[in-house]
Amino acid sequence: MIGNQNRIFGLDFMRAAAILMVMFGHCIWVFPLTYGVFHQLMLLSGFLGVEVFFVLSGFLIGKILYELYLKHDFSWHTVVFFLKRRWFRTLPNYYLILVVNIIIAYSIGNDISYSWKYFFFAQNTITPMTPFFTESWSLSVEEFAYLVLPLFLVLVGIIVKPKHKSRFFLLSVLCLILVFFCNKIGYQNTTTNVNLNQWNMSLKAVVIYRLDSIFIGVLCSWIYLNFTALWRKHRYVFFVIGILLFLFQFVAIGYFGLFIETHPAFWNIIYLPLVSLVVACFLPFFSEWKTEKSFIRKPIVFISVISYSMYLLHYGIVLQLLKHNIDYNTQNAFELYSFLTVYVFLTLLLSYLLYRFYEKPMMDLRDKN
């Protein structure tokens, strides 16, 4: 059975919304540019979906790591325990789909000489990645975040023995946010962005400039666990603030002409952290949203549970193979939407099968051991 009654519906809703936004955003590859506003919505949708994943992932792993940090003598053994559980969750699916992508790329004659980097999540650590398995860029960001935070905690803990572990955890997270925020300042001082395409490849999708997005989610988990009453009491206030910040970032920026060609510092330094803060403002509301209505809950939980498999399969395998093998007319609405219906159906079907017969058994094996 997929899902259980202990799940937090609001967080499932965020995860389901994020993967659907990413899927919708990648449809931009199918629709022609003549779709105008619809085309712009697809651009925004795909971008926002990944940013929601970053902050939500940081929030969820932050709670786990914080509780481990407080309850145990945080040592290398604890770090290994934490990483093994995370890697059992993420790596089996990733490596399976990576191998499938390599086989597909080889079979259609694409260059795979650089694919070895993907086995170490080194495809976009400090430089833009190659045009292969492109959706994996965000997985590198998450995997390095899982590694950097616990290692930082244990290494600094060797030098400084914290008297107040909760405050030390907070200071560590703030320090890491500052470090990776400063990396963006370094990028601004050494790079000239000429357009959004370059920004997308050389800043937005490079690990050393993006880890602060995950750590902002971790910061939210610390606030939630230490100020739970305030978190719940002011969730509607933060929700409204999130909406206002969202309107500023995605409406007012265009109105005031804050484009990357004229305001590169804003885009290179402020824009991405601001997106993370927008998402963070919605966490108090969604983390407290619960429902027992099965007709709403079941489809949302279903998509949430298989979302990782959907992320790995939807673009590099399902969408690209469909587009490579099926001829359709983008000017014919029936053919276009039939293509998209097949795309959604196959993604859901294959993702469920991957989850049911591979991902879940791996997680069961993790819990058993």
N, C-alpha and C positions, 0 to 999 in steps of 0.2 A: 504493500500500500504506500502511495506517495503522500508524504506529509504526516503531521500528527497534531494533536490539539494543543501541544505546548509551544507551537510556533507563534511568533508575533506577526499578526496579519499585515500590519502597516509596513514592516520591513520586507515581507514577502511582496507586498504591492510595489514597493520601491524597486526591488530586484526585477520583478516581472516587467514593470514599466521600462526599466533601463534596457533590458534585452530586446524588448519590442521596439524601442526607439533606435537601438543600434541596427536591428534588422531593417527598419523603415529607412534609416539613413543610408544604408548600403544599397537600397533600391535606386539611389541616384545614378548608379552605374547602368541601370536598365532604362530609366526614363531619359528622354532627350532634353536638352537645355531649354527648349521652347516652352517647358512647363512653368517657367517663371516663378511665381510665389511658391508653388508646390515644390519646386527645385530648391528654393532657399530653406523651406521647412525641413526638407530631407537633410540638408547640410547641418542645420542646427540640431536636428533630432539625433543623428549619429554621434555628434560631438557631445551633447548633453548626456546621452546614455552611458558613455564610458566614464564621464566625470561623476555620475551618480554611483557607478560601480566602485570607483576609487574611494570616495568618502565613506560609503556604506561598508566596504571591505575593511577600511581602517577602523571604523566604529566597532565592527564585530570582532576582529582579531585583537583590537585594543582591550576589550573587556576580558577576553581570555588571557591575554598576556599580563594584564594588570593584576588579575586575581592570582595567577601563578607567582607573580613577583612578590605580592604581599604575603602569601601563605607559605612560601618555601624559601629556603636559603638559595637565592638565585645564583646558580652556578652553571658551569658548562653542561652538567647533566640535565639541568632544567631546560637550557637552550636546545639541546639535542632532542629532548622530549617534545618541546613545542614544535621544532622544525619537522620532526618525523611525522607528527600529526598533520601539519599543514601540507607537507609534501605527499603524504598518502592521499590527501584530498585533491591536490592539483596536478601532480606530475603524471600519474598513469594516463589520464585522459589526454593531457598535453602531448606526451611522447607518442601515444598511439596515433593521434591525428596529425602530428608532425610527420611521422613515417608515411602516412597515407598521402599527405601533401607532396612529399618528396617523390613518391611513386607516380603520382599524377603528373607532376612537373616533368619528370624524366620521360614519361610515356608520350607527352606531347612535344618533347624536344626543347624544353626550357633548361637554362643553365642552373645546375644545382651544386656547383662547386663551393658555394658559400654557405650551404645549408648546415655545415658542421657547427656554425656559430649558434644556431638555434637550440642545439642540445644543451648549451650552457647559458642560455638567455643573454648571449653577448651580441645579438643582432642590432641592438640599439642602445647600448650602455652609455656611450659618449658621442656617438655619431649617428646620422640617419641610417635607417635600415634599408636593405635591398628590397626590390619589389617581389617578394615571395612571402607567403603566409603573413600578409601585412597586418591582419588583426591581432597577431601575437605581440605587437609592441606593448600593449597594455598589460599583458601577462608578465612581461619582463619587469615592468614597473612594480607590480604587486609582489613578485617573487623576491626582488631585491629589498623591498620594504619589509617583508617577513624576515629577511636575513639581517638587515642593518639594525633595526631597533633592538632585538634581544642581544645581539653582539655588542652594541653600544652600551647597553645597560650592564652587561657582565664585565666588560673591559673597564668602564669608568668605575664600577663598583669595586674592582680590584685596587684601584688607586685611592678612591675616596669611599670610606665606609659610612653609608648614609645613616643618620640617626632617625630620620623621618622618611620612611621608604615611599610613602605616597607623594610627598613633595618632591623627592628626588626623581620619581618617575615623571612627574609633571615637568620638572626642569629639563629632564633629558629629552622629552618630546618637544618642548619649546625650542631647545637648542638645535635639534635636528630640523625642525621647521625653518629656523633661521638660516641654517647652513644651506639648505637646498633653495631657499628663497634668494640667498646671496648668489647662488650659482646663476640665477636668472639675471642678476645685476651684472655679473661677469659676462654673460652672453650679450647683454645689451651694449657693453663697452667694447666688445671685440667683434661684433657682427653687424652687418647692415642688412636688414630684412627688406626685400624688394616687393614682396607680395605675400598673401596668405598661404600660398602653396609652400613657399620656403619655410614660413613660420610653422606650418603643420608638420613638416618633415624634420626640421632641424631643431625645434624647440619643444613643441607640444608632444611629440612622440619620442623623446629622448629621455632615458632613465634619470640622468643626473639633474635634470631640470624639473622632474615631476614627482619625486618622492614626497615632497611636502603635502601634496594632495591626500596621500594615504595618511600621513601623520596628523593632518587636520581632523580626519575621522577618528584617529586614536585620541586626540585631545578631547573630542566630543565624548568619547567613552569615559574618560577620566571625570569630566564634568558631570556626566550622567550618574556615575557610581558614587561621587562625593557630594553632589547636590541634587539628589533625586527629587526631593519635594519641590524645589525651585524649577527644576527641569519640567516637571509635570504641570506645575501651576502656570508657568509662562509659555506653554507650548503654542498657544494661539497667538501670542505676541510675536514669538519668533517666526511663526508661519506667515504672518503679515509682513514682517521685516523681510523674509525671504522673497515674498512676492514683489515687494518694492525694489529690492536689489535686482531681482530678475528683470523687471521692467526697465530698470536703468541700464543693465548690461546688454539687453537684447533689443531695446527700443530706443532709449535715449542716446546711446552711443552713435547710432545712425543719424538721429535727429541733430546732434551737436557736431557731427562730422569727425568723430574720434577714430579715424581710420588708420590702419597700420602704416600707410605711406606717409601720413602727416604726424602721427603720434606713436612712433615705434616703441618708446619707453613704456607707455601705458600698456601696450600689447605684450611686450617682452617681459615686463616685471610684474604688473598689477593684474592683468586680465585673468590669468589662470588661477591664482590664489583667490581672486574674487569669486570665480565660479565655484570653487570648493566651499567658500563661505556661504554662498547662496544655497548649495545643497545641504550644508550643515544646519542652516536655519530651519530646514524642513524635518530634520531628524527628531526633535522633541515631539512634534505632532504625530509622525508616522510610527515612532517607537511605542506610542501609547494607544495606537489605533487597534482595536480588537473587534471582531465580529464573529457571530456564530451562524450567520446566514450561509448555508452550504452552497446555495446557487451563486453566491458571490465569491465565497472563500475557495471553493474547490478549483475553479479554473485558474485563479490567481496563484494559489499554492502550487498547482501542477506546473505552471510556466516557471515559477520561481525555482522549484526543485530541479528542473531540467535546464535551467538557464545557462549553466556552465557548458553543458554539452551543446546547447544551441549556439552559444558564442563561438565555440570551436568549429562547428559544422556549417553554419549558415552561409558563410561568405566564400571561403577558399575552396570548399568542396561542393556544396549544393548549388549556390548561385553561379559560380564560375563554370561548373560542368554543364548546368542548364544552358547558360548563355553560349557556351562553346559548341553545344550539340543541337540546340533547337533554334530554328529560324522563326522569327516573329517580326511583325511590323509595328514599330513604336507609334505609328500614326493611326493604327487600327486599335481602337479602345478595347474591343472584345479580345483580340489576340494578346494585347498587353496585359490586361487584367487576368486572363486565363493563365498566362505565364506566371504572374505573381501568385495566383492561387496555388499552382503546383509548387512553387518555391516555398510558400508558407507551410503547405501540407507536408512536403518531404522533410523540411527542417524539423517540424514537430515530431513526425514519425521516427526519423532517424535519431533524433536527440533522445526521445523516450527509450528507444532500443539501446542506445549507448549507455544511458543512465541505468536502465534496468539490468542489463546483462554484463556491464563492465564497471561503471563508476560506483554504483551502490555496493556490489560485491567487494570492491577495493576498500571502501569505507567500512564495511562490516569486518573485513580482515583487520583493518586498523584498530577498530574498537575491541575486537577479540584479543588482540595482542597488546 
